[in-house]
Amino acid sequence: QVQLVESGGGLVQAGGSLRLSCVASGSISRLNVMSWHRQAPGKQRELVATISSGGTTSYTDSVKGRFTISRDNAKNTMYLQMNTLKREDTAVYYCNLRNLGSNHNYWGQGTQVTVSS
């Protein structure tokens, strides 16, 4: 089992910044992919950004140039630096870890990000 705990959400004005963190613990495979997803009210959960254990990253188009995903493998922690936030970034943000050997997926409990105009 893997446990994921997100933090760093909150209320911010449009144009502001927030940094989310996700701390992983438990049976973490050496080869894994971590990712951030978000779900706005009334919408489906969407993938925001991914980062492999080797550091390869990808982003959904709507956040490219504004969000940066990173990780510290020594601390089993993933980050999402969110700059130039927009109202449409308002959502609950979830951390995900997928162990590549077993292909098991694990989710955090989510952290609310609210961007006001």
TIKOL-435722 format. One record per residue (C-alpha): residue number from 1; chain; residue in three letters; z, x, y. Coordinates in Angstrom, 1 decimal, always signed. Layout:
TIKOL-435722
ATOM pos unit code     up   east  north
ATOM NUM    A  ALA      Z      X      Y
...
end
This chain:
TIKOL-435722
ATOM pos unit code     up   east  north
ATOM   1    A  GLN   +0.0   +0.0   +0.0
ATOM   2    A  VAL   -0.7   +1.0   +3.6
ATOM   3    A  GLN   +1.2   -0.3   +6.6
ATOM   4    A  LEU   -0.4   -0.4  +10.1
ATOM   5    A  VAL   +1.5   -0.9  +13.3
ATOM   6    A  GLU   -0.3   -1.4  +16.6
ATOM   7    A  SER   +1.1   -1.0  +20.1
ATOM   8    A  GLY   +0.0   -0.6  +23.7
ATOM   9    A  GLY   -1.3   -4.1  +24.4
ATOM  10    A  GLY   -0.4   -6.0  +27.6
ATOM  11    A  LEU   -1.7   -7.6  +30.7
ATOM  12    A  VAL   -4.0   -5.6  +33.0
ATOM  13    A  GLN   -6.2   -6.4  +35.9
ATOM  14    A  ALA  -10.0   -6.2  +35.6
ATOM  15    A  GLY  -11.1   -2.6  +36.1
ATOM  16    A  GLY   -7.9   -1.2  +34.7
ATOM  17    A  SER   -7.1   +0.7  +31.6
ATOM  18    A  LEU   -5.0   +0.5  +28.5
ATOM  19    A  ARG   -4.4   +2.7  +25.5
ATOM  20    A  LEU   -3.8   +1.2  +22.1
ATOM  21    A  SER   -2.1   +3.1  +19.3
ATOM  22    A  CYS   -2.1   +2.4  +15.5
ATOM  23    A  VAL   +0.3   +4.2  +13.3
ATOM  24    A  ALA   -0.5   +4.2   +9.6
ATOM  25    A  SER   +2.0   +4.9   +6.7
ATOM  26    A  GLY   +2.0   +4.6   +3.0
ATOM  27    A  SER   -0.8   +5.4   +0.5
ATOM  28    A  ILE   -3.4   +6.8   +2.8
ATOM  29    A  SER   -6.4   +8.3   +1.1
ATOM  30    A  ARG   -7.6  +11.7   +2.5
ATOM  31    A  LEU  -11.0  +10.1   +2.9
ATOM  32    A  ASN  -10.7   +6.9   +5.0
ATOM  33    A  VAL  -12.2   +5.0   +7.9
ATOM  34    A  MET  -10.1   +3.5  +10.6
ATOM  35    A  SER  -11.3   +0.9  +13.0
ATOM  36    A  TRP  -10.4   -1.4  +15.8
ATOM  37    A  HIS  -11.4   -5.1  +15.7
ATOM  38    A  ARG  -10.7   -7.9  +18.1
ATOM  39    A  GLN  -10.5  -11.6  +18.1
ATOM  40    A  ALA  -10.7  -13.8  +21.2
ATOM  41    A  PRO   -9.6  -17.4  +21.2
ATOM  42    A  GLY  -12.1  -19.6  +19.4
ATOM  43    A  LYS  -14.2  -16.7  +18.3
ATOM  44    A  GLN  -14.7  -14.7  +15.1
ATOM  45    A  ARG  -13.1  -11.3  +14.7
ATOM  46    A  GLU  -15.5   -8.6  +15.7
ATOM  47    A  LEU  -15.7   -4.8  +15.1
ATOM  48    A  VAL  -15.1   -2.8  +18.2
ATOM  49    A  ALA  -15.1   +0.9  +17.1
ATOM  50    A  THR  -14.7   +3.0  +14.0
ATOM  51    A  ILE  -13.7   +6.5  +13.3
ATOM  52    A  SER  -13.9   +8.4  +10.0
ATOM  53    A  SER  -11.3  +10.8   +8.7
ATOM  54    A  GLY  -13.8  +13.5   +9.6
ATOM  55    A  GLY  -14.0  +12.2  +13.2
ATOM  56    A  THR  -17.4  +10.4  +13.2
ATOM  57    A  THR  -17.3   +7.5  +15.6
ATOM  58    A  SER  -19.2   +4.4  +16.4
ATOM  59    A  TYR  -18.9   +1.6  +18.9
ATOM  60    A  THR  -20.2   -1.9  +19.4
ATOM  61    A  ASP  -22.6   -2.1  +22.3
ATOM  62    A  SER  -20.4   -4.0  +24.7
ATOM  63    A  VAL  -17.7   -1.3  +24.9
ATOM  64    A  LYS  -19.9   +1.8  +24.8
ATOM  65    A  GLY  -19.1   +4.1  +27.8
ATOM  66    A  ARG  -15.8   +2.3  +28.4
ATOM  67    A  PHE  -13.8   +2.6  +25.3
ATOM  68    A  THR  -13.0   +5.8  +23.3
ATOM  69    A  ILE  -11.6   +5.8  +19.8
ATOM  70    A  SER   -9.8   +8.9  +18.5
ATOM  71    A  ARG   -7.3   +9.9  +15.8
ATOM  72    A  ASP   -4.6  +12.4  +15.1
ATOM  73    A  ASN   -4.7  +12.9  +11.3
ATOM  74    A  ALA   -1.5  +14.9  +11.3
ATOM  75    A  LYS   +0.3  +11.9  +12.8
ATOM  76    A  ASN   -1.7   +9.3  +10.9
ATOM  77    A  THR   -2.3   +7.7  +14.3
ATOM  78    A  MET   -5.5   +6.2  +15.8
ATOM  79    A  TYR   -6.0   +5.4  +19.4
ATOM  80    A  LEU   -8.3   +3.3  +21.6
ATOM  81    A  GLN   -8.6   +4.3  +25.2
ATOM  82    A  MET   -9.9   +1.3  +27.1
ATOM  83    A  ASN  -11.2   +1.9  +30.6
ATOM  84    A  THR  -13.0   -0.4  +33.1
ATOM  85    A  LEU  -11.6   -3.4  +31.3
ATOM  86    A  LYS  -13.3   -6.8  +31.8
ATOM  87    A  ARG  -12.1  -10.3  +31.3
ATOM  88    A  GLU  -14.2  -10.6  +28.2
ATOM  89    A  ASP  -12.2   -7.8  +26.6
ATOM  90    A  THR   -9.3  -10.3  +26.4
ATOM  91    A  ALA   -8.4  -10.6  +22.7
ATOM  92    A  VAL   -5.9   -9.8  +20.0
ATOM  93    A  TYR   -6.8   -6.2  +18.9
ATOM  94    A  TYR   -6.3   -5.3  +15.2
ATOM  95    A  CYS   -6.2   -2.0  +13.5
ATOM  96    A  ASN   -7.9   -1.6  +10.1
ATOM  97    A  LEU   -7.8   +1.2   +7.5
ATOM  98    A  ARG  -10.2   +1.4   +4.6
ATOM  99    A  ASN   -9.4   +3.9   +1.8
ATOM 100    A  LEU  -12.8   +5.1   +0.6
ATOM 101    A  GLY  -11.8   +5.8   -2.9
ATOM 102    A  SER  -10.4   +2.4   -3.7
ATOM 103    A  ASN  -12.3   +0.6   -0.9
ATOM 104    A  HIS   -9.0   -1.3   -0.2
ATOM 105    A  ASN   -8.7   -2.7   +3.3
ATOM 106    A  TYR   -5.5   -2.9   +5.3
ATOM 107    A  TRP   -4.8   -4.7   +8.6
ATOM 108    A  GLY   -2.1   -4.4  +11.3
ATOM 109    A  GLN   -0.4   -7.4  +12.8
ATOM 110    A  GLY   -2.4   -7.2  +16.1
ATOM 111    A  THR   -1.6   -6.5  +19.7
ATOM 112    A  GLN   -2.6   -8.8  +22.6
ATOM 113    A  VAL   -4.7   -7.5  +25.4
ATOM 114    A  THR   -5.2   -9.8  +28.4
ATOM 115    A  VAL   -7.4   -8.9  +31.3
ATOM 116    A  SER   -7.0  -10.9  +34.5
ATOM 117    A  SER   -9.5  -11.2  +37.3
end
